[in-house]
Amino acid sequence: MYKLILTTLLSVSLTMGYAQITLPAASPAATVSQQIGLGTVTVDYGRPSLKGRAMFGDRIPYGKVWRTGANKITDLTLSEPMNIEGKAVETGKYGLYSIPTADSFTFILNKDANAWGAYDYKEANDVLRLVVKSEKTATKTETLTFEFVDLTPASAVLQLRWENTLVRLTIADDADSHVMAQIKEKTASPTASTDTYFSAAQYYLDTNRDLKQALDWANKVVAKSNEYWTYHLRAKILARSGNCKAARADAQMSLDLSKKAGDDAYIKNNEKILEDCKL
């Protein structure tokens, strides 16, 4: 009896010991994030590798719902409303399913971001379906990779690469409308700061808006802040407006101050205004 109990305890101990061993994940978890416009897009996913296996059209059958990764379903999180392939999507965390075919992917945003695999997929929870063309690559990608490419201040392309397949989703934030609303509200305030006027003037210049209004804000900035960067901003607006005489005066003032400060970037930028805006 004693031997039986001892044998049983030893067996349980060994079993528990094996259960406590932590092994490296075959498909490690990964997160990739990108600021787009005024928000952030985040992808959380498991990264399987080929390991000599054929995937699309084989282990991942064409025409069937896929978790778009390994282990738990891939999640796509938007910190604010975005447009994906031109379709409006609200702020939130979504499960990212997909249906691969030989030449396209149907991406599915689903309300359930906590599912494990595609086993619990429910079409009734779909928020959006997007069909995009896939591409064949000459170089094989061993491990599933999500990455953001083709960045602009308000957009980026979320790219999926695996095996010889490449798929792209364009994601954009309507940052302009948000920025313009902020400018309208904050510049109208009687307590508006020079930082507010500076940012508003710079944005109008960058987006080719009303230069007269941009100059008015830049004048308010220079009236309160005689720094080389404030003169430079006004010089750029004046140059764009075709007033080279005034632009050169501000650029020269900014150049002298930036030389004293040792700011090489502003020195070069002011020299360019003086060169481009000759009388």
RARA-V343988 format. One record per run of one state. SS is the DSSP state (A for helix, B for strand, O for the rest). FROM is the first residue (numbers start at 1). LEN is the number of residues. If there is no record, write none. Layout:
SS | FROM | LEN
SS | FROM | LEN
//
This chain:
O | 1 | 1
A | 2 | 18
O | 20 | 9
B | 29 | 8
O | 37 | 2
B | 39 | 8
O | 47 | 2
B | 49 | 1
O | 50 | 6
B | 56 | 1
O | 57 | 3
B | 60 | 1
O | 61 | 4
B | 65 | 2
O | 67 | 5
B | 72 | 1
O | 73 | 2
B | 75 | 4
O | 79 | 3
B | 82 | 3
O | 85 | 2
B | 87 | 3
O | 90 | 2
B | 92 | 9
O | 101 | 3
B | 104 | 7
O | 111 | 5
B | 116 | 1
O | 117 | 6
A | 123 | 3
B | 126 | 27
O | 153 | 2
B | 155 | 18
O | 173 | 2
A | 175 | 13
O | 188 | 6
A | 194 | 13
O | 207 | 4
A | 211 | 14
O | 225 | 3
A | 228 | 14
O | 242 | 2
A | 244 | 18
O | 262 | 2
A | 264 | 13
O | 277 | 3
//
